[in-house]
């Protein structure tokens, strides 16, 4: 059961740690020390909501059908393998994460912007609802619960670390070499998770 939680955490962390508008926005607000706690909380809760929705909906449907479970597990493995390849490709051509020097004028504006970065991004639904929700169907009972908790916890750890550690992280991730290392680690994690799913599908 503990291993399921670690797998959920690794999957959630690997999916969320990427250069994108949402992460850049949280980083920027962290640098400016503007609305850091509510924004980090909102971002993490939004991810958790989508993950739970995927587990409760798609995960339940997948779990109830053995054939569907088999193909979703293989599909998830293929997706993670492709994700690993993309991460390795990014490691070969790393970019730097730049944060703007101006922040949102009000908390309402900041939350609205964050909602747009989160819910208007089609990849978030593929990552959280479809991928995490579908893969959760391969776990039983308590293991499935721990997997979900692990995936949700990864979002909380990442966003609060990014928001409150912004002043420490920004100089580091302004260097392309840091993203090269991070993307390589993400690629390795995703490759291992893909292999784990393939092994589970044919077990």
C-alpha positions as CSV (number, residue, x, y, z in Angstrom):
1,X,0.0,0.0,0.0
2,X,2.8,2.4,0.8
3,X,4.4,1.6,-2.5
4,X,1.1,2.5,-4.3
5,X,1.3,5.9,-2.5
6,X,4.9,6.4,-3.7
7,X,3.9,5.5,-7.3
8,X,1.0,7.9,-7.1
9,X,3.4,10.6,-5.8
10,X,6.0,9.9,-8.5
11,X,3.4,9.9,-11.3
12,X,1.7,13.1,-10.0
13,X,5.1,14.8,-9.5
14,X,6.4,13.8,-12.9
15,X,3.3,15.1,-14.7
16,X,3.1,18.5,-12.9
17,X,6.8,19.5,-12.9
18,X,7.2,21.0,-16.3
19,X,7.8,24.4,-17.8
20,X,4.4,25.9,-18.4
21,X,2.1,29.0,-17.8
22,X,0.7,27.7,-14.5
23,X,4.2,27.0,-12.9
24,X,5.6,30.3,-14.3
25,X,2.6,32.2,-12.8
26,X,3.1,30.6,-9.4
27,X,6.8,31.3,-9.6
28,X,6.2,34.9,-10.5
29,X,3.8,35.5,-7.7
30,X,6.2,33.8,-5.3
31,X,9.0,36.1,-6.4
32,X,6.8,39.1,-5.8
33,X,5.4,37.7,-2.5
34,X,1.9,38.3,-3.7
35,X,-1.0,36.0,-2.6
36,X,1.4,33.1,-2.4
37,X,-0.5,30.9,0.1
38,X,-4.0,31.2,-1.5
39,X,-2.6,30.7,-5.0
40,X,-0.6,27.7,-4.0
41,X,-3.5,26.2,-2.2
42,X,-5.9,26.9,-5.1
43,X,-3.5,25.3,-7.6
44,X,-3.0,22.2,-5.5
45,X,-6.7,21.9,-4.7
46,X,-7.6,22.2,-8.4
47,X,-5.2,19.4,-9.2
48,X,-6.5,17.3,-6.4
49,X,-10.1,17.8,-7.5
50,X,-9.3,16.7,-11.0
51,X,-7.4,13.7,-9.7
52,X,-10.2,12.6,-7.4
53,X,-12.7,13.1,-10.1
54,X,-10.7,10.9,-12.4
55,X,-10.2,8.2,-9.8
56,X,-13.9,8.2,-8.8
57,X,-15.2,8.3,-12.3
58,X,-12.9,6.9,-14.9
59,X,-11.0,4.8,-12.4
60,X,-14.2,3.1,-11.2
61,X,-15.4,2.4,-14.8
62,X,-12.0,1.0,-15.7
63,X,-11.8,-1.2,-12.6
64,X,-15.2,-2.8,-13.3
65,X,-14.1,-4.1,-16.7
66,X,-11.1,-6.4,-16.9
67,X,-10.6,-6.0,-20.6
68,X,-10.8,-2.2,-20.4
69,X,-8.4,-2.3,-17.4
70,X,-5.9,-4.2,-19.4
71,X,-6.0,-1.9,-22.4
72,X,-6.0,1.3,-20.3
73,X,-3.0,0.0,-18.3
74,X,-1.2,-0.7,-21.6
75,X,-2.3,2.7,-22.9
76,X,-1.1,4.4,-19.8
77,X,2.3,2.6,-20.1
78,X,2.6,3.7,-23.7
79,X,1.7,7.3,-22.7
80,X,4.3,7.3,-19.9
81,X,6.9,5.9,-22.2
82,X,6.2,8.6,-24.7
83,X,6.3,11.2,-21.9
84,X,9.7,9.8,-20.8
85,X,11.0,10.2,-24.4
86,X,9.8,13.8,-24.6
87,X,11.4,14.5,-21.2
88,X,14.7,13.1,-22.5
89,X,14.3,15.1,-25.6
90,X,13.8,18.3,-23.5
91,X,16.9,17.4,-21.5
92,X,18.9,17.5,-24.8
93,X,17.5,20.9,-25.6
94,X,16.8,22.5,-22.2
95,X,15.1,25.9,-21.8
96,X,15.1,28.3,-18.9
97,X,12.1,29.3,-16.8
98,X,11.7,33.1,-16.7
99,X,9.3,34.9,-14.4
100,X,7.8,38.2,-15.2
101,X,8.5,41.2,-13.0
102,X,4.9,42.3,-12.5
103,X,2.2,40.5,-10.7
104,X,-1.6,40.4,-10.5
105,X,-3.2,43.6,-9.1
106,X,-5.7,41.8,-6.9
107,X,-6.3,38.3,-5.4
108,X,-9.4,38.0,-7.5
109,X,-7.5,38.7,-10.6
110,X,-4.7,36.3,-9.6
111,X,-7.2,33.5,-8.9
112,X,-8.9,34.1,-12.2
113,X,-5.6,34.0,-14.1
114,X,-4.7,30.8,-12.3
115,X,-8.1,29.2,-13.1
116,X,-7.5,30.0,-16.7
117,X,-4.0,28.5,-16.7
118,X,-5.3,25.4,-15.0
119,X,-8.8,24.6,-16.4
120,X,-8.3,26.0,-20.0
121,X,-5.3,23.8,-20.5
122,X,-6.4,20.6,-22.2
123,X,-3.3,18.7,-21.1
124,X,-4.4,18.9,-17.4
125,X,-7.4,16.8,-18.2
126,X,-5.4,14.2,-20.0
127,X,-2.8,14.1,-17.2
128,X,-5.1,14.1,-14.1
129,X,-8.5,12.8,-15.2
130,X,-7.6,10.4,-17.9
131,X,-4.1,9.2,-17.1
132,X,-4.1,9.2,-13.3
133,X,-7.8,8.2,-13.1
134,X,-7.4,5.4,-15.6
135,X,-4.2,4.0,-14.0
136,X,-5.8,4.1,-10.5
137,X,-8.1,1.4,-11.8
138,X,-5.2,-1.1,-11.6
139,X,-5.1,-0.7,-7.8
140,X,-7.4,-2.4,-5.3
141,X,-9.0,-1.1,-2.1
142,X,-6.6,0.7,0.2
143,X,-3.8,0.7,-2.4
144,X,-6.0,2.7,-4.7
145,X,-6.7,5.2,-1.9
146,X,-2.9,5.6,-1.2
147,X,-2.2,6.0,-4.9
148,X,-4.7,8.8,-5.1
149,X,-3.4,10.5,-1.9
150,X,0.2,10.2,-3.3
151,X,-0.8,11.8,-6.6
152,X,-2.6,14.7,-4.8
153,X,0.2,15.2,-2.3
154,X,2.6,15.7,-5.1
155,X,0.6,18.7,-6.3
156,X,0.6,20.2,-2.8
157,X,4.4,19.7,-2.3
158,X,5.3,21.1,-5.7
159,X,3.1,24.2,-5.7
160,X,4.0,25.2,-2.1
161,X,7.7,24.5,-2.8
162,X,7.6,26.5,-6.0
163,X,5.6,29.4,-4.4
164,X,7.6,29.8,-1.2
165,X,10.9,28.7,-2.6
166,X,10.6,30.9,-5.6
167,X,13.5,33.2,-4.6
168,X,15.7,30.2,-4.2
169,X,14.4,28.3,-7.2
170,X,14.3,31.1,-9.8
171,X,18.1,31.6,-10.0
172,X,18.5,27.8,-10.3
173,X,15.9,27.2,-13.0
174,X,17.0,30.3,-14.9
175,X,19.9,28.0,-15.9
176,X,19.1,25.6,-18.7
177,X,21.4,23.0,-17.1
178,X,19.0,22.7,-14.1
179,X,16.1,21.8,-16.4
180,X,18.3,19.4,-18.2
181,X,18.9,17.4,-15.0
182,X,15.3,17.7,-13.9
183,X,13.9,16.6,-17.3
184,X,16.3,13.6,-17.2
185,X,15.1,12.6,-13.8
186,X,11.4,13.0,-14.9
187,X,12.1,10.8,-17.9
188,X,13.7,8.1,-15.8
189,X,10.8,8.1,-13.4
190,X,8.2,7.9,-16.2
191,X,10.1,5.1,-17.8
192,X,10.1,3.1,-14.6
193,X,6.4,3.7,-14.1
194,X,5.7,2.6,-17.6
195,X,7.6,-0.6,-17.0
196,X,5.7,-1.1,-13.8
197,X,2.4,-0.8,-15.6
198,X,3.4,-3.2,-18.3
199,X,4.5,-5.7,-15.7
200,X,1.2,-5.3,-13.9
201,X,-0.8,-5.7,-17.0
202,X,0.7,-9.0,-17.9
203,X,1.0,-10.3,-14.3
